[in-house]
Amino acid sequence: MNDFKIAERDDAVSALPRALRVSAALSWRTLVILGAVYVLGLVLGQIYVVVIPVAIAMLLSALLAPLVAGLARRGVPRALATALVLIGGLAVVGGVLTFVISAFIDGFPDLQRQVIASLTALKTQLAESPLQINDAQIDNYLQQAQDWLQANQAMLTSGALSTAGTFGNFLTGLVLALFTLIYFLHDGRGVWLFVIKLAPKHVRAKVDRAGCRGFESLVGYVRATAMVAVVDALGIGLGLVILGVPLAIPLAALVFLGGFVPIVGAVASGSVAVLVALVTKGWVTALIVVGVVLLVQQLEGNVLQPLLLGRAVQLHALAVVLAISIGAVVSGIVGALLAVPLVAVLNASIRSLVDEDEPEPEVPLEPAPDEPADPPEDKEPEPTADR
């Protein structure tokens, strides 16, 4: 028994094929990342009332921060520059909304008369069509719809109460977004330097560079999207005015707002314009409006999107569509609005982190004003000649 020797066992890892080892390593790392993303999504879902206003404030800061920085470079105090930009932005938004609402109110009576006339003509066409749908059948359908509304009154009432609660959350989020936007514009750099203190010291410069690249991509995205939305609104709005479609100005404003959701928003807002044209002017005008919308969409997709958004965010069109689809499935309209800028920021930041050849920032990280600089590390004394 003393002479018995146990042979050394082969290492199980080395006995496995290399392809299997690499696949297993990638698999468990992917599962860990997906699990972390899932948990992060659950946490963000619980605090969406805070997350969404902060995200919207970040988008607005990307649009307004260059204006504040420009005023600050010309000698205007940062606080005064922030106040001027905010007041000017609120004045512009308030003026646009006032104009759109006034135009809608002024054009609503004419729209109502044209809708009634269109419905009357539709009844006549249905009665003369091969379907032979008379007024009694139409009145029966309307009565069924009224009975359904009465039967589901409780459900609709609870939905209205839920909408009232959502409106309260909207007001809270609006105040939070405005408050956060003020801080981002006035001291965004200080906020970012505070955040990157969570990273180890030896990688803070690289994380700072990645964050700056991501914010630059966000600024480019917001600028390009605004320009594309303006072109869409002008093109479709001009077509509606020429064709005499009612509420052309409010519909153009709706197209402008929808333009901030790439691809999907423009299609949805254009569909509303086509529907209004169909109800008020008939199917011939509606077909012409469809042609105008398609022409503007082709201009956007083949010229503006590659020229402006392609340079700003460096994302493939397929990535944009998939990001919007996933965002819409996860968080609805808000998710579709925030998906593309989030992907753009992550794309620029990750590219900066993995790019080893990119030079480090020339300006070193500065400590916050209320925090002293880190003390120098102890170094061994250099040998001198007398030692």
C-alpha positions as CSV (number, residue, x, y, z in Angstrom):
1,M,0.0,0.0,0.0
2,N,2.9,2.4,0.7
3,D,4.1,2.0,-2.9
4,F,0.6,2.8,-4.4
5,K,0.6,6.1,-6.1
6,I,-2.5,8.0,-7.3
7,A,-2.1,9.4,-10.8
8,E,-2.6,13.2,-11.2
9,R,-6.1,13.8,-12.5
10,D,-6.4,15.8,-15.7
11,D,-7.8,19.3,-15.4
12,A,-11.5,19.2,-16.4
13,V,-11.3,22.7,-18.0
14,S,-8.3,21.7,-20.2
15,A,-10.1,18.5,-21.2
16,L,-13.0,20.4,-22.7
17,P,-12.9,21.6,-26.3
18,R,-11.9,25.3,-26.7
19,A,-15.1,26.1,-28.5
20,L,-17.2,24.8,-25.6
21,R,-15.1,26.7,-23.0
22,V,-15.5,29.9,-24.9
23,S,-19.2,29.4,-25.4
24,A,-19.8,28.6,-21.8
25,A,-17.8,31.7,-20.7
26,L,-19.8,33.9,-23.0
27,S,-23.1,32.3,-22.0
28,W,-22.7,32.8,-18.2
29,R,-21.4,36.4,-18.7
30,T,-24.3,37.1,-21.0
31,L,-26.7,35.7,-18.4
32,V,-25.2,37.9,-15.7
33,I,-25.5,41.0,-17.9
34,L,-29.1,40.2,-18.8
35,G,-29.9,39.6,-15.2
36,A,-28.4,42.9,-14.2
37,V,-30.3,44.7,-17.0
38,Y,-33.6,43.0,-15.9
39,V,-33.1,44.0,-12.2
40,L,-32.2,47.5,-13.3
41,G,-35.4,47.6,-15.4
42,L,-37.5,46.5,-12.4
43,V,-35.9,49.2,-10.2
44,L,-36.4,51.9,-12.9
45,G,-40.0,50.8,-13.4
46,Q,-40.7,51.4,-9.7
47,I,-39.4,54.9,-9.8
48,Y,-40.5,55.8,-13.4
49,V,-42.1,59.0,-12.0
50,V,-38.6,60.2,-11.3
51,V,-36.7,58.6,-14.1
52,I,-38.9,59.9,-17.0
53,P,-38.7,63.6,-15.9
54,V,-34.9,63.4,-15.4
55,A,-34.6,61.8,-18.9
56,I,-36.7,64.5,-20.5
57,A,-34.6,67.1,-18.7
58,M,-31.5,65.5,-20.1
59,L,-32.9,65.8,-23.6
60,L,-33.8,69.4,-23.1
61,S,-30.4,70.2,-21.6
62,A,-28.8,68.7,-24.7
63,L,-30.8,71.2,-26.7
64,L,-30.3,74.2,-24.5
65,A,-26.8,73.6,-23.0
66,P,-25.0,74.9,-26.1
67,L,-26.9,78.2,-25.9
68,V,-26.0,78.6,-22.2
69,A,-22.3,77.7,-22.9
70,G,-22.3,80.3,-25.8
71,L,-23.6,83.1,-23.5
72,A,-21.1,82.1,-20.8
73,R,-18.2,82.3,-23.2
74,R,-19.3,85.9,-24.1
75,G,-19.0,86.9,-20.4
76,V,-22.6,86.4,-19.2
77,P,-22.7,84.9,-15.7
78,R,-23.7,81.2,-15.8
79,A,-26.8,81.8,-13.6
80,L,-28.0,84.7,-15.7
81,A,-27.4,82.7,-18.9
82,T,-29.4,79.8,-17.6
83,A,-32.3,82.1,-16.6
84,L,-32.3,83.8,-20.0
85,V,-32.3,80.5,-21.9
86,L,-35.0,79.0,-19.8
87,I,-37.2,82.0,-20.0
88,G,-36.7,82.3,-23.7
89,G,-37.4,78.6,-24.2
90,L,-40.6,78.7,-22.1
91,A,-41.7,81.8,-24.0
92,V,-41.2,80.1,-27.3
93,V,-43.0,76.9,-26.3
94,G,-45.8,78.8,-24.7
95,G,-46.3,81.0,-27.8
96,V,-46.3,78.0,-30.1
97,L,-48.9,76.1,-27.9
98,T,-51.0,79.3,-27.6
99,F,-51.0,79.7,-31.4
100,V,-51.8,76.1,-32.0
101,I,-54.7,76.0,-29.5
102,S,-56.1,79.2,-30.8
103,A,-56.0,78.0,-34.4
104,F,-57.7,74.7,-33.3
105,I,-60.4,76.6,-31.5
106,D,-61.0,79.0,-34.4
107,G,-61.1,76.2,-37.0
108,F,-63.2,73.7,-35.0
109,P,-66.6,75.1,-36.0
110,D,-65.7,74.9,-39.7
111,L,-64.3,71.4,-39.1
112,Q,-67.5,70.4,-37.3
113,R,-69.7,71.6,-40.2
114,Q,-67.6,69.8,-42.8
115,V,-67.6,66.6,-40.7
116,I,-71.4,66.6,-40.5
117,A,-71.6,67.3,-44.3
118,S,-69.2,64.4,-44.9
119,L,-71.2,62.1,-42.7
120,T,-74.4,63.0,-44.5
121,A,-72.7,62.4,-47.9
122,L,-71.4,59.1,-46.6
123,K,-74.9,57.9,-45.6
124,T,-76.1,58.7,-49.1
125,Q,-73.2,56.8,-50.7
126,L,-73.8,53.8,-48.4
127,A,-77.5,53.7,-49.3
128,E,-76.7,53.9,-53.0
129,S,-73.8,51.4,-52.8
130,P,-74.2,47.6,-53.4
131,L,-74.2,47.2,-49.6
132,Q,-77.6,48.9,-49.4
133,I,-77.1,50.2,-45.9
134,N,-80.1,52.5,-45.1
135,D,-80.6,55.2,-42.4
136,A,-82.4,52.7,-40.1
137,Q,-79.4,50.4,-40.1
138,I,-77.0,53.2,-39.4
139,D,-79.2,54.5,-36.6
140,N,-79.3,50.9,-35.2
141,Y,-75.5,50.8,-35.2
142,L,-75.4,54.1,-33.4
143,Q,-77.9,52.9,-30.8
144,Q,-75.8,49.8,-30.2
145,A,-72.7,52.0,-29.6
146,Q,-74.7,54.1,-27.2
147,D,-75.9,51.0,-25.3
148,W,-72.3,49.8,-25.1
149,L,-71.2,53.1,-23.6
150,Q,-74.0,52.9,-21.0
151,A,-73.1,49.3,-20.1
152,N,-69.4,50.1,-19.7
153,Q,-69.9,53.4,-17.9
154,A,-68.3,52.2,-14.7
155,M,-65.2,51.0,-16.5
156,L,-64.9,54.4,-18.4
157,T,-65.4,56.3,-15.1
158,S,-62.6,54.4,-13.4
159,G,-60.5,55.0,-16.5
160,A,-61.2,58.8,-16.1
161,L,-60.3,58.7,-12.5
162,S,-57.1,56.9,-13.4
163,T,-56.4,59.6,-16.0
164,A,-56.9,62.3,-13.3
165,G,-54.3,60.5,-11.2
166,T,-52.0,60.3,-14.2
167,F,-52.5,64.1,-14.7
168,G,-51.4,64.7,-11.1
169,N,-48.2,62.6,-11.8
170,F,-47.7,64.6,-15.0
171,L,-47.7,67.9,-13.0
172,T,-45.3,66.5,-10.5
173,G,-43.0,65.2,-13.3
174,L,-43.2,68.6,-15.0
175,V,-42.0,70.4,-11.9
176,L,-39.2,67.8,-11.3
177,A,-38.1,68.0,-15.0
178,L,-37.9,71.8,-14.8
179,F,-36.0,71.7,-11.5
180,T,-33.6,69.1,-12.8
181,L,-33.1,71.1,-16.1
182,I,-32.1,74.1,-14.2
183,Y,-29.3,72.2,-12.4
184,F,-28.2,70.5,-15.6
185,L,-27.9,73.8,-17.4
186,H,-26.3,75.7,-14.5
187,D,-23.9,73.1,-13.2
188,G,-24.1,70.1,-15.4
189,R,-20.3,69.6,-15.3
190,G,-20.3,69.6,-11.5
191,V,-23.1,67.0,-11.4
192,W,-21.2,64.8,-13.8
193,L,-17.9,65.0,-11.8
194,F,-19.8,64.1,-8.7
195,V,-21.3,61.0,-10.4
196,I,-18.0,59.7,-11.8
197,K,-16.5,59.6,-8.3
198,L,-18.2,56.2,-8.0
199,A,-15.6,54.9,-10.5
200,P,-12.1,54.0,-9.4
201,K,-9.5,56.8,-9.6
202,H,-7.4,55.2,-12.3
203,V,-10.3,55.0,-14.8
204,R,-12.1,58.3,-13.9
205,A,-10.5,60.2,-16.8
206,K,-11.6,57.5,-19.3
207,V,-15.1,57.4,-17.8
208,D,-15.2,61.2,-18.1
209,R,-14.2,61.0,-21.7
210,A,-16.8,58.4,-22.5
211,G,-19.5,60.5,-20.8
212,C,-18.5,63.6,-22.7
213,R,-18.6,61.7,-26.0
214,G,-22.1,60.3,-25.1
215,F,-23.4,63.8,-24.3
216,E,-22.0,65.2,-27.5
217,S,-23.8,62.4,-29.4
218,L,-27.0,63.3,-27.5
219,V,-26.6,67.0,-28.5
220,G,-26.2,66.0,-32.1
221,Y,-29.2,63.8,-32.0
222,V,-31.5,66.4,-30.5
223,R,-30.3,69.1,-33.0
224,A,-30.7,66.8,-36.0
225,T,-34.1,65.5,-34.8
226,A,-35.4,69.1,-34.4
227,M,-34.2,70.0,-37.9
228,V,-35.9,66.9,-39.4
229,A,-39.1,67.7,-37.5
230,V,-39.1,71.3,-38.7
231,V,-38.7,70.1,-42.4
232,D,-41.5,67.5,-41.9
233,A,-43.9,70.1,-40.4
234,L,-43.2,72.7,-43.1
235,G,-43.5,70.2,-46.0
236,I,-46.8,68.5,-44.8
237,G,-48.2,71.8,-43.4
238,L,-47.6,73.6,-46.7
239,G,-49.3,70.7,-48.6
240,L,-52.3,70.9,-46.3
241,V,-52.6,74.7,-46.7
242,I,-52.5,74.4,-50.5
243,L,-55.1,71.7,-50.6
244,G,-57.4,73.7,-48.2
245,V,-57.5,71.1,-45.5
246,P,-58.9,72.5,-42.2
247,L,-56.7,72.9,-39.2
248,A,-53.6,72.8,-41.3
249,I,-51.5,74.7,-38.7
250,P,-52.4,72.5,-35.7
251,L,-51.8,69.4,-37.9
252,A,-48.4,70.7,-38.9
253,A,-47.6,71.3,-35.2
254,L,-48.6,67.7,-34.5
255,V,-46.3,66.5,-37.3
256,F,-43.5,68.6,-35.7
257,L,-44.1,66.9,-32.3
258,G,-44.3,63.5,-33.9
259,G,-41.0,64.1,-35.7
260,F,-39.2,63.7,-32.4
261,V,-40.1,60.0,-32.5
262,P,-38.1,58.8,-35.6
263,I,-40.0,57.0,-38.3
264,V,-43.0,56.0,-36.1
265,G,-44.0,59.5,-35.0
266,A,-44.0,61.0,-38.5
267,V,-46.1,58.2,-39.9
268,A,-48.7,58.4,-37.1
269,S,-49.0,62.2,-37.3
270,G,-49.2,62.0,-41.1
271,S,-52.0,59.5,-40.8
272,V,-54.0,61.9,-38.7
273,A,-53.6,64.6,-41.4
274,V,-54.8,62.0,-44.0
275,L,-57.8,61.1,-41.9
276,V,-58.8,64.8,-41.5
277,A,-58.5,65.3,-45.2
278,L,-60.6,62.2,-45.9
279,V,-63.4,63.3,-43.5
280,T,-63.5,67.0,-44.7
281,K,-62.4,67.0,-48.3
282,G,-63.1,63.5,-49.6
283,W,-61.0,60.6,-50.8
284,V,-59.4,62.5,-53.7
285,T,-57.8,65.1,-51.5
286,A,-56.9,62.4,-49.0
287,L,-55.0,60.5,-51.7
288,I,-53.1,63.7,-52.5
289,V,-52.3,64.2,-48.9
290,V,-51.0,60.6,-48.8
291,G,-48.7,61.5,-51.7
292,V,-47.5,64.6,-49.9
293,V,-46.8,62.6,-46.7
294,L,-45.0,59.9,-48.6
295,L,-42.9,62.5,-50.5
296,V,-41.9,64.2,-47.3
297,Q,-41.1,60.8,-45.7
298,Q,-38.9,59.9,-48.6
299,L,-37.0,63.2,-48.3
300,E,-36.6,62.5,-44.6
301,G,-35.5,58.9,-45.0
302,N,-33.2,59.2,-48.0
303,V,-31.7,62.7,-47.4
304,L,-32.2,64.2,-44.0
305,Q,-31.9,61.1,-41.8
306,P,-28.6,59.8,-43.3
307,L,-27.2,63.4,-43.6
308,L,-28.1,64.7,-40.2
309,L,-28.9,61.8,-37.8
310,G,-26.4,59.5,-39.4
311,R,-23.5,61.9,-38.7
312,A,-24.9,62.8,-35.3
313,V,-25.4,59.4,-33.7
314,Q,-23.7,56.9,-36.1
315,L,-26.5,54.4,-35.9
316,H,-27.8,52.1,-38.6
317,A,-31.4,52.5,-39.7
318,L,-32.2,49.0,-38.5
319,A,-30.8,49.8,-35.0
320,V,-33.1,52.8,-34.9
321,V,-36.2,50.8,-35.9
322,L,-35.4,48.0,-33.4
323,A,-34.7,50.5,-30.6
324,I,-38.1,52.3,-31.2
325,S,-39.9,48.9,-31.3
326,I,-38.4,47.7,-28.1
327,G,-39.0,51.0,-26.4
328,A,-42.6,51.1,-27.5
329,V,-43.2,47.6,-26.2
330,V,-41.5,48.3,-22.8
331,S,-42.8,51.8,-22.0
332,G,-45.2,52.9,-24.8
333,I,-44.8,56.3,-26.3
334,V,-42.3,57.5,-23.7
335,G,-40.1,54.4,-24.4
336,A,-40.3,55.1,-28.2
337,L,-39.2,58.7,-27.5
338,L,-36.3,57.8,-25.3
339,A,-35.0,54.6,-26.9
340,V,-33.0,56.1,-29.8
341,P,-31.2,58.8,-27.7
342,L,-30.4,56.2,-25.1
343,V,-28.9,53.9,-27.7
344,A,-27.0,56.8,-29.3
345,V,-25.5,57.7,-25.9
346,L,-24.5,54.1,-25.1
347,N,-23.1,53.7,-28.6
348,A,-20.8,56.7,-28.3
349,S,-19.8,56.0,-24.7
350,I,-19.0,52.3,-25.3
351,R,-17.0,53.2,-28.5
352,S,-15.0,55.7,-26.4
353,L,-14.3,53.2,-23.7
354,V,-13.1,50.4,-26.0
355,D,-11.0,52.7,-28.2
356,E,-7.5,52.5,-26.8
357,D,-6.0,54.8,-29.4
358,E,-8.2,57.8,-28.5
359,P,-6.1,60.4,-26.6
360,E,-6.9,61.2,-23.0
361,P,-8.5,64.5,-22.2
362,E,-6.0,67.4,-22.0
363,V,-7.7,69.0,-19.1
364,P,-7.4,66.9,-15.9
365,L,-10.4,66.2,-13.7
366,E,-10.9,69.0,-11.2
367,P,-12.3,68.4,-7.8
368,A,-15.6,69.9,-6.8
369,P,-15.4,73.4,-5.5
370,D,-16.3,72.3,-1.9
371,E,-14.0,69.4,-1.9
372,P,-10.2,69.6,-1.4
373,A,-7.9,68.0,-3.9
374,D,-6.6,64.5,-3.2
375,P,-3.4,64.6,-1.3
376,P,-0.3,63.5,-3.2
377,E,0.8,59.9,-2.8
378,D,3.8,59.2,-0.6
379,K,6.9,58.6,-2.7
380,E,10.2,57.2,-1.7
381,P,12.9,59.8,-1.5
382,E,15.2,59.8,-4.5
383,P,18.8,58.9,-3.8
384,T,21.3,61.7,-3.6
385,A,25.0,61.9,-4.1
386,D,25.8,61.9,-0.4
387,R,24.0,58.7,0.3
